Amino acid sequence: MQQQNCKSRLQQVLPKRIILMRHGESQGNLDTAAYTITPDNKIPLTQEGLAQAQLAGAEIHRVVSDAAGADSPNWSVCFYVSPYERTRSTLSQIGRSFSRKRVIGVREECRIREQDFGNFQVQERMKAIKETRERFGRFFYRFPEGESAADVYDRVSSFLESLWRDIDMNRLRHDPCHDLNLIIISHGLTSRVFLMKWFKWTVEQFEHLNNLGNCEFRVMQLGKGGEYSLAIHHTEEELQEWGLSPEMIADQKWRAQANRGDWNERCPWYLDAFFDKLAEPEEDSGDSLCLVGYAVVHPTLYWSFKEHSSCPQCPCDCSTDFASAPVDCGKHEPEMKEEMEKDIIALMSEELSLQQAVANETLQRADAALMGVRKVSSLFQKEAEKCNVGVETCEEARERAEAELAEELRLSEVWEKRAQELGWNDKRAYS
């Protein structure tokens, strides 16, 4: 009976919702001068930001519990959080709304951190830089000593691969009969880049997106066919307010009902963004490229390419409905099984390489920061030595002056005695 209540095998491994949230109000949002003396990653929340995070936690609890029922045990949450102080504090306040049994995991993820704007930020210089960015374009403009949104896109893409690996391999140890809600607490631009990557939005479409407010969140909810959509939880008015075009909104509504994988075949608005006109359909020559799907669970799709006038019958007992197909549909064909195993090994190797690259990048940044600290320390040491030399010089001058004064007093006494011996008398009168 319990198995009947569980979802299909495809939806067992997929979260019910992926929620993207921006941190609460920070000192940097209140006064940009904070960035001149405090590293970006250590900017704290304001009291208002802490209150915003508590309210947002209660709202997210309502969102994830309403569908299953507040008293139902069939839902849980897992958090991914940027390592910055303001996002960690936001997570801490959100946690007040969830009991321990609901939280199945928390992971700090460096790849969803804020866009790097450089080190300490000089206000006037940063104002001029941001004006230049508006003229150049937000996506490709790279801050001096920092990142562009395109750089953020690259690391978010790497994070998405790891995220899907966590889901597919059940690293989160999620009960497939429960609704899993992934909550990603990050930053404004990073969240927009995440949505851009996920929904395959173009750079032009990204440029028109509006930033999230403090503690504002976007809910990507799993539709009936296995596609995620913003249009299930959010209204069309909200999507318009966020900067989505009519075509993008229509796509979100279509995703809410679409079967998983249909997007690749039914995306006329997306093709129109690249082509003014395509050639007329060619006549069928009799030979066609047949795609036989063996596994259709994201992120990896396994296909066998064969030229036939018609597609052969699938060798296994799987359903022709991809939405309900078993994950290991190709297990009956040895070649495909071997290929799948090799591909999994390759993906794991790629994951390790990505993690190594991130570690190397972090190490390089740490080395650069250490070199900067050493340079500053050396400058302070030199200035301190100059001060010490100055103090020593002043002290020596004072000692010489005291010695000369003492000598002058001694000589004055000697001459006064000699004058008195010669009959000199001090006739000065004092009133």
C-alpha positions in Angstrom: 0.0 0.0 0.0 2.9 2.3 0.8 4.5 1.7 -2.6 1.2 2.7 -4.3 1.3 6.0 -2.4 4.8 6.7 -3.5 5.5 8.6 -6.7 6.8 7.2 -10.0 10.5 6.2 -10.1 11.4 9.3 -12.0 9.9 11.6 -9.4 11.3 9.6 -6.5 14.8 11.1 -7.1 13.6 14.6 -7.9 13.0 17.3 -5.2 9.4 18.6 -5.1 10.7 22.2 -4.9 13.9 24.0 -5.4 13.7 27.4 -3.5 16.2 30.2 -4.2 16.5 32.8 -1.5 18.5 36.0 -1.2 20.0 36.9 2.2 18.4 39.4 4.6 19.3 43.1 4.7 23.0 43.5 5.5 25.1 46.4 6.7 26.4 46.7 3.1 22.8 47.2 1.8 22.3 49.9 4.4 25.6 51.7 3.9 28.0 50.9 1.1 30.8 52.4 3.2 30.9 49.1 5.1 32.7 47.5 2.2 35.6 49.9 2.6 36.7 48.5 6.0 35.0 45.1 6.1 35.6 42.1 3.7 32.5 41.4 1.7 32.3 37.9 3.1 32.1 39.2 6.7 29.4 41.9 6.2 26.8 41.1 8.9 23.0 41.4 8.8 21.2 44.3 10.3 18.5 43.9 13.0 16.0 44.4 10.2 17.7 41.7 8.2 17.5 39.2 11.1 13.8 39.9 11.4 13.3 39.5 7.6 15.0 36.1 7.8 12.7 34.9 10.6 9.6 36.0 8.7 10.9 34.3 5.5 11.5 31.1 7.4 7.9 31.0 8.5 6.7 31.7 5.0 8.9 29.0 3.5 7.6 26.6 6.2 4.0 27.4 5.0 4.9 26.9 1.4 6.5 23.4 1.9 4.0 22.2 4.5 0.7 23.3 2.9 0.7 20.7 0.1 1.4 17.8 2.4 -0.5 19.2 5.4 1.2 20.8 8.4 1.0 17.6 10.5 2.1 15.3 7.7 5.5 13.5 8.1 5.9 13.3 4.3 8.1 16.3 3.7 11.6 17.5 4.5 14.0 20.2 3.7 17.7 20.3 2.8 19.7 23.5 2.7 22.6 24.7 0.6 24.1 28.0 1.8 26.8 30.5 0.6 29.7 30.7 3.1 29.2 34.5 3.6 28.3 35.8 7.0 25.0 37.4 5.9 23.8 34.1 4.3 24.9 32.0 7.2 23.0 34.3 9.6 19.9 34.2 7.3 20.0 30.4 7.4 20.3 30.4 11.2 17.1 32.5 11.5 15.2 30.5 9.0 16.1 27.3 10.9 13.9 28.6 13.8 10.8 27.6 11.8 11.8 24.0 11.2 12.1 21.1 13.7 15.2 18.9 13.6 13.4 15.9 12.1 12.4 18.1 9.0 16.0 19.1 8.2 17.8 16.2 6.5 20.9 18.1 5.6 22.8 21.4 5.4 25.8 22.0 3.1 28.0 25.1 2.8 28.7 25.6 -0.9 31.4 28.1 -1.9 30.3 28.0 -5.6 27.0 29.9 -4.8 28.8 32.8 -3.1 28.4 36.4 -4.1 29.9 37.8 -7.2 33.5 38.9 -6.4 33.7 42.7 -6.6 37.4 42.8 -5.6 38.8 43.3 -2.1 38.1 46.4 0.0 35.9 48.7 -2.0 36.6 52.4 -2.3 33.1 54.1 -2.5 33.9 56.7 -5.2 35.8 54.2 -7.3 33.1 51.6 -7.0 30.4 54.1 -8.1 32.4 54.9 -11.3 32.9 51.2 -11.9 29.2 50.4 -11.6 28.3 53.2 -14.0 30.8 51.6 -16.5 29.1 48.3 -16.0 25.7 49.7 -16.9 27.2 50.9 -20.2 29.1 47.7 -20.9 26.5 45.1 -19.8 26.0 43.4 -16.5 26.7 39.8 -17.7 30.1 40.2 -19.3 31.5 43.2 -17.3 34.3 42.0 -15.1 35.1 44.0 -12.0 38.8 44.9 -11.5 40.3 42.2 -9.3 36.9 40.5 -9.3 34.4 38.5 -11.4 31.8 39.0 -14.1 28.4 37.5 -14.1 29.8 35.1 -16.8 32.4 33.9 -14.3 29.6 33.3 -11.8 27.7 31.4 -14.5 30.6 29.0 -14.9 30.8 28.1 -11.2 27.0 27.9 -10.8 27.1 25.4 -13.7 29.6 23.3 -11.9 27.5 23.5 -8.7 24.4 22.3 -10.7 26.3 19.2 -11.9 27.2 18.4 -8.3 23.6 19.1 -7.1 22.3 16.6 -9.6 24.9 14.1 -8.6 23.7 14.5 -5.0 20.1 13.8 -6.1 20.8 10.9 -8.5 23.0 9.1 -6.1 20.8 9.8 -3.1 23.6 11.4 -1.2 21.0 13.3 0.7 19.6 10.0 2.0 16.1 11.2 1.1 13.1 8.9 1.6 11.5 8.7 -1.9 8.0 8.6 -0.4 8.5 12.1 1.1 8.5 15.5 -0.6 12.0 16.9 -0.6 12.5 20.7 -0.7 15.9 22.0 -1.6 16.5 25.6 -0.2 19.4 27.5 -1.6 20.3 30.6 0.4 22.6 32.7 -1.8 22.8 36.2 -3.3 20.8 38.2 -5.8 23.0 37.9 -8.9 23.9 34.3 -8.2 20.2 33.3 -7.9 19.4 35.0 -11.2 22.3 33.2 -12.9 21.1 29.9 -11.4 17.7 30.5 -13.0 19.3 31.5 -16.3 21.4 28.3 -16.4 18.4 26.1 -15.4 15.9 27.4 -17.8 18.4 28.1 -20.6 17.7 31.8 -20.8 19.9 33.9 -23.1 22.2 36.7 -22.0 19.7 39.3 -23.4 16.9 37.8 -21.3 19.2 37.8 -18.2 19.9 41.5 -18.7 16.2 42.3 -18.3 15.8 40.4 -15.0 15.3 42.4 -11.8 17.2 41.6 -8.7 15.6 39.8 -5.7 14.8 41.8 -2.6 16.2 40.9 0.7 14.9 37.6 1.9 12.7 37.3 -1.3 12.6 33.8 -2.8 11.7 32.1 -6.0 10.0 28.7 -5.9 10.8 26.2 -8.7 8.1 23.5 -8.3 8.0 20.1 -10.0 5.1 19.8 -12.4 3.0 16.7 -13.2 5.2 15.7 -16.1 8.5 16.1 -14.3 9.5 19.6 -15.4 10.2 22.4 -13.0 8.4 25.7 -13.4 8.1 29.1 -11.6 4.5 29.4 -12.8 3.1 26.7 -10.4 3.7 28.7 -7.2 4.0 32.3 -8.6 1.5 34.3 -10.5 1.9 35.8 -13.9 2.0 39.3 -12.4 4.9 38.3 -10.2 6.8 36.9 -13.2 6.2 40.1 -15.1 7.5 42.1 -12.1 10.7 40.1 -12.0 11.4 41.0 -15.7 10.3 37.8 -17.5 9.2 38.5 -21.1 5.8 37.2 -22.4 7.7 34.3 -24.2 9.5 33.4 -21.0 6.2 33.4 -19.0 4.5 31.3 -21.7 7.4 28.8 -21.4 7.0 28.6 -17.6 3.3 27.9 -18.0 4.1 25.2 -20.5 6.7 23.6 -18.3 4.1 23.3 -15.5 2.2 20.7 -17.6 5.0 19.3 -19.9 6.5 15.9 -19.8 10.1 15.8 -18.9 12.3 16.1 -22.0 9.7 17.6 -24.2 11.4 21.0 -24.1 14.1 19.8 -26.5 11.4 19.2 -29.2 9.0 22.0 -28.5 10.8 25.3 -28.2 9.8 27.5 -31.1 10.2 30.7 -29.1 13.7 29.7 -28.2 14.7 28.9 -31.8 13.2 32.2 -33.0 15.7 34.0 -30.8 18.5 32.7 -32.9 17.1 32.3 -36.4 15.3 34.9 -38.6 14.1 32.1 -40.9 14.7 28.4 -41.3 14.6 26.4 -44.5 11.4 24.6 -45.5 11.0 21.0 -44.1 12.8 18.5 -46.3 11.0 15.6 -47.9 11.3 12.3 -46.0 14.1 10.2 -47.7 13.2 7.0 -46.0 16.3 6.9 -43.8 15.9 8.6 -40.5 18.1 8.9 -37.4 16.4 6.9 -34.6 17.0 7.9 -31.0 16.4 5.0 -28.6 16.3 6.3 -25.1 17.7 4.0 -22.4 17.7 6.4 -19.4 15.9 9.7 -19.1 16.8 10.9 -15.6 18.7 14.2 -15.4 21.6 15.0 -15.6 22.8 12.2 -17.9 20.9 11.0 -21.0 22.0 7.8 -22.6 21.1 7.4 -26.3 21.8 4.7 -29.0 22.1 6.2 -32.5 21.1 3.9 -35.3 20.0 4.6 -38.9 16.8 2.8 -39.7 13.7 3.6 -41.7 11.8 3.0 -38.5 12.8 2.6 -34.8 13.3 -0.9 -33.5 11.4 -2.3 -30.6 13.0 -1.5 -27.2 14.8 -4.7 -26.0 13.6 -4.3 -22.4 10.1 -4.4 -20.8 10.0 -0.7 -20.1 7.0 1.5 -20.8 7.1 3.7 -23.9 6.1 6.5 -21.6 9.4 8.1 -20.7 7.9 9.7 -17.6 7.4 6.3 -16.0 10.4 4.5 -17.6 12.8 2.7 -15.2 16.1 4.4 -14.6 18.1 1.4 -15.7 16.1 0.8 -18.8 19.3 -0.2 -20.8 20.4 -2.9 -18.4 19.4 -5.7 -20.9 21.8 -4.5 -23.5 25.4 -5.3 -22.4 27.0 -2.6 -24.6 24.8 0.1 -23.3 25.3 -1.1 -19.7 29.0 -1.0 -20.1 28.8 2.5 -21.7 26.6 3.7 -18.8 29.1 2.4 -16.3 32.0 4.1 -18.1 30.1 7.3 -18.3 29.3 7.3 -14.6 33.1 6.8 -13.9 33.8 9.7 -16.3 31.3 11.9 -14.5 32.8 11.0 -11.1 36.3 11.9 -12.5 34.9 15.1 -13.8 33.4 15.9 -10.4 36.7 15.3 -8.7 38.5 17.5 -11.3 36.0 20.3 -10.7 36.4 20.0 -6.9 40.2 20.0 -7.4 39.9 23.1 -9.6 37.8 24.9 -7.0 40.3 23.9 -4.3 43.2 25.2 -6.4 41.3 28.5 -7.0 40.7 28.9 -3.3 44.3 28.1 -2.6 45.5 30.7 -5.1 43.2 33.3 -3.7 44.4 32.5 -0.2 48.1 32.8 -1.4 47.3 36.1 -3.0 45.6 37.3 0.1 48.6 36.2 2.2 51.0 38.0 -0.1 48.9 41.2 0.3 48.9 40.8 4.1 52.6 40.4 4.1 53.1 43.5 1.9 50.9 45.6 4.2 52.7 44.1 7.3 56.1 45.0 5.7 54.9 48.6 5.1 53.7 48.9 8.7 57.0 47.5 9.9 59.0 50.0 7.9 56.9 52.9 9.1 57.3 51.6 12.7 61.1 51.5 12.2 61.1 55.1 10.9 59.1 56.1 14.0 61.6 54.4 16.3 64.5 56.1 14.6 62.7 59.4 15.0 62.0 58.8 18.6 65.7 57.8 19.2 66.9 60.9 17.4 64.6 63.2 19.6 65.8 61.4 22.7 69.4 61.9 21.8 68.8 65.6 21.1 67.1 66.0 24.4 69.9 64.4 26.3 72.5 66.6 24.5 70.4 69.7 25.3 70.2 68.7 29.0 74.0 68.1 29.0 74.7 71.5 27.4 72.4 73.2 29.8 74.1 71.6 32.8 77.4 72.7 31.4 76.2 76.3 30.9 74.9 76.4 34.5 78.3 75.0 35.8 80.2 77.7 33.9 77.8 80.4 35.1 78.6 79.4 38.7 82.3 79.4 38.1 82.3 82.9 36.5 80.0 84.2 39.2 82.5 83.0 41.9 85.5 84.5 40.2 83.6 87.8 39.8 82.8 87.9 43.5 86.4 87.2 44.3 87.4 90.2 42.3 85.0 92.4 44.2 81.9 92.2 42.1 78.8 92.7 44.1 75.3 92.0 42.8 73.5 95.3 43.5 70.3 94.3 41.8 67.3 95.2 43.9 64.2 93.3 44.1 60.9 95.0 44.9 
